[in-house]
């Protein structure tokens, strides 16, 4: 019983009109941002990089399956994109 209670996590986004996701470009940042978002019930995902489509496709599938609007909180760290444009 104690183990079950210790492992229990309520869905902090249940009943909310909008589901939040935290995104970052690089998968290497996901563990750090996941720790930040977990206290608020916000999952973190990699957007698949500057021109990656898989992460964006997966996000669209999650949004459709969730049955409500999804708001993306996109963390952009300063640097150069694949096309050489400075992002900040």
C-alpha positions as CSV (number, residue, x, y, z in Angstrom):
1,X,0.0,0.0,0.0
2,X,2.8,2.4,0.9
3,X,4.6,1.7,-2.4
4,X,1.4,2.4,-4.3
5,X,0.9,5.7,-2.5
6,X,4.5,6.8,-3.0
7,X,4.3,6.1,-6.7
8,X,0.9,7.8,-7.2
9,X,0.9,11.0,-9.4
10,X,-2.3,12.9,-10.1
11,X,-2.8,14.2,-13.6
12,X,-2.5,17.9,-13.0
13,X,-3.9,18.7,-16.4
14,X,-7.0,16.6,-16.0
15,X,-10.1,18.7,-16.5
16,X,-8.2,21.6,-18.0
17,X,-9.5,23.0,-21.4
18,X,-5.9,23.1,-22.8
19,X,-3.2,20.5,-22.5
20,X,0.3,21.9,-22.1
21,X,3.5,20.4,-23.6
22,X,7.1,21.6,-23.1
23,X,9.3,21.4,-26.1
24,X,13.0,21.9,-26.8
25,X,14.9,21.5,-30.1
26,X,17.5,19.0,-28.9
27,X,16.7,15.7,-27.2
28,X,19.7,16.3,-24.9
29,X,17.8,19.0,-23.0
30,X,14.7,16.8,-22.4
31,X,15.8,15.3,-19.0
32,X,16.5,18.8,-17.5
33,X,13.3,20.3,-18.8
34,X,11.3,17.2,-17.9
35,X,12.3,17.7,-14.2
36,X,11.2,21.3,-14.4
37,X,7.8,20.4,-16.0
38,X,7.0,17.3,-13.9
39,X,6.1,19.3,-10.9
40,X,3.4,21.0,-12.9
41,X,2.3,17.9,-14.7
42,X,3.7,19.1,-18.0
43,X,5.5,16.5,-20.2
44,X,8.6,17.4,-22.2
45,X,9.4,16.4,-25.7
46,X,12.1,17.1,-28.3
47,X,10.7,18.8,-31.4
48,X,13.2,16.9,-33.5
49,X,15.6,19.7,-34.2
50,X,15.4,22.6,-36.6
51,X,14.0,20.6,-39.5
52,X,12.9,17.4,-37.9
53,X,9.4,16.1,-38.7
54,X,9.1,13.0,-36.5
55,X,8.8,15.0,-33.3
56,X,6.2,17.4,-34.8
57,X,4.2,14.5,-36.3
58,X,4.2,12.8,-32.9
59,X,3.0,16.0,-31.3
60,X,0.1,16.2,-33.8
61,X,-0.9,12.6,-33.0
62,X,-0.8,13.4,-29.2
63,X,-3.0,16.5,-29.7
64,X,-5.6,14.6,-31.8
65,X,-5.7,11.7,-29.3
66,X,-6.0,14.1,-26.3
67,X,-9.3,15.4,-27.5
68,X,-8.6,19.0,-26.5
69,X,-6.5,21.9,-27.6
70,X,-2.8,21.7,-27.0
71,X,-0.5,24.6,-26.2
72,X,3.2,24.2,-26.9
73,X,5.7,25.9,-24.6
74,X,8.8,25.9,-26.8
75,X,12.1,26.6,-25.1
76,X,14.7,28.0,-27.5
77,X,18.2,28.4,-26.4
78,X,20.4,30.9,-28.3
79,X,22.4,29.4,-31.1
80,X,22.6,29.0,-34.8
81,X,19.9,27.0,-36.7
82,X,20.8,24.5,-39.4
83,X,20.4,27.3,-42.0
84,X,22.8,29.6,-40.2
85,X,20.2,31.9,-38.7
86,X,20.7,33.1,-35.1
87,X,17.8,32.1,-32.9
88,X,17.3,33.7,-29.5
